[in-house]
């Protein structure tokens, strides 16, 4: 019984809305009849301009949704911040720790080897390469742990299934 009352109330509200819409249309039509031709042309031009703007904005928002631009932006921000944290860990923890195990007083990123050949010299800073590779592995590990910890893999599977 309550369901029938709810349906009846919805139908009555719909009729009231339709009558209100009809009244508004008549009111606008009356106002338009009393306007000069120049004023009518100006109103039509404004409506067309507003429709063009709304259509362009709508297509832009559709582009953002379809291309997942927001998700890419969020991923970029998280990736940048993750890299900053990993760099801090590398500089403050790993680099000083390597001075304990590697020969010399240099930190890992400063380790190099010198070559000489026919009076020419070359320096290969192998420590910076190892440092950056280790940093990359740490970023990948952090992203993987976050991905698994928050079970984001389940979201990806549901999206693929749909």
N, C-alpha and C positions, 0 to 999 in steps of 0.2 A: 504494500500500500504506500509506504514511504517512497519507494522508487517511482511510482506513478506520479506522486506529488512533485518530486524533483524534476521529472520530465515535463510535467505541465508548467512548472515555474520557468524552466528553461525556454519552453515554447513561448510563453507569455513575455518573457524578457526579450526574446528574439523579435517578437511582433512590435514591442515598444521601440527597440533599436531601429527596426525597419521604418516605422512611422517617423521617428526622429530624423533618420537619414533623408526620407522623402521631404520632410519639412525644410531641412537645410538646403536640399537641392532647389526647391521652389523659391526659397529666399535668395539664393545666389542667382537664379535665373531672373528674378525680378530686379535685382541690383544690376545685372548685366544689361537688361533691356533699357535701363535708365542712363547708362553710360554713353559717352560720346564714342565715335568710331576710333579716334586716336587712343582713348583710354582702353577700349576693348583690345586694340592691337597690342598695346603695351602689356596688358595682362596676359594675353596669349603668348607673347614673347617671353615674359617672365616664367610662365609655366613650362614652356619648351626648354628654356635654359636650365630650370630646376630639374627637369627630367633627364637632360643630358648629364648634368653633374651627378645626379643620383645613379644613373646607369654606369658612369665611369667609376664612381666610388664602389658600386656593387661589384663590378668586374675586378677591381683591385682587391677587394676583400675575398672574392672567390679565388683569385690567384694565390693570395696568402694561404688560404685553407688548402687548396689543391696541392701546392708545392711544399707544404709543411715548413714554410719559412720561419714561423715562430719556433717550431721545434729545433730547427737548425740553429737559430739564434741562441736559444737556451743551451743547446749542446756546446756551442762555441764559448759561451760565458763559463759554463762548468769546466770545459776543457782547459781554458786559460787559467782559471783559478786552481785547478788541479795541478797544472804545470808549475804555477807559482809556489804551491805548497811543497811539491816534490823538489823544486830547486832549492827551497829553503832547507829541506831535510838533507839534500846532497851537500850543500855548502856548510851547514852547521854540524852535521853528524858524520856523513860518509867521508868527506874530504879530510877532516882532521883524523878520523880513524885510520885511514889508509897511510898516514904518515907513521903510524906505529908499526906497520907491517912491511911497507916498501922501503927500500934503501934510500938514503938521502933525507934531507929536511924538507923537500918540496911536497906540496899536496898533490893528490892524484891528477887534478886538472893541469898542473904545471909540469908533469913528467914529460921528458923529451929524450930523443936520441939524436946525436950529431953524426953526420957523414961528411967526409971530405973525399974529393976525387979530382985530381989534377989541379989542385989549388983552389977549387971551388968548394963552397961549404953549403950544406943543407941541414935544416933542423926540422925534424918531424915531431910534433907535439902529440905523441900517442896517448898521453894521459887525458887530454881534452876529448879525444875520440872515445876512449873507454868511459869517461865521465858522462858524456852525452848519450852513449848507448845504454849505460846503466840508468840514467835519468829517464830515457824513453821506456825502458822495461818497467821502471817504477810507475810511470804514468799509466801504462797499459794495465799493470797489475791493480792499481787503485780503481781504474774505470771498471775492470772486470769484477772486482770485489763489490763495488757499489751496485753494479748491474745484477749480480747474483744475490746480494744482501737484500735489496729491495724487490727482488723477484721480477725484474723488468722483462725477463725472458718470457714470462707467462703472458704479459701484455702483447708482446710481439707475436706470439703464437695465436692468440685470440684474434688479432687483427688479420693475420694471414688466413685463418679459417673463415673469417667473414668474407 
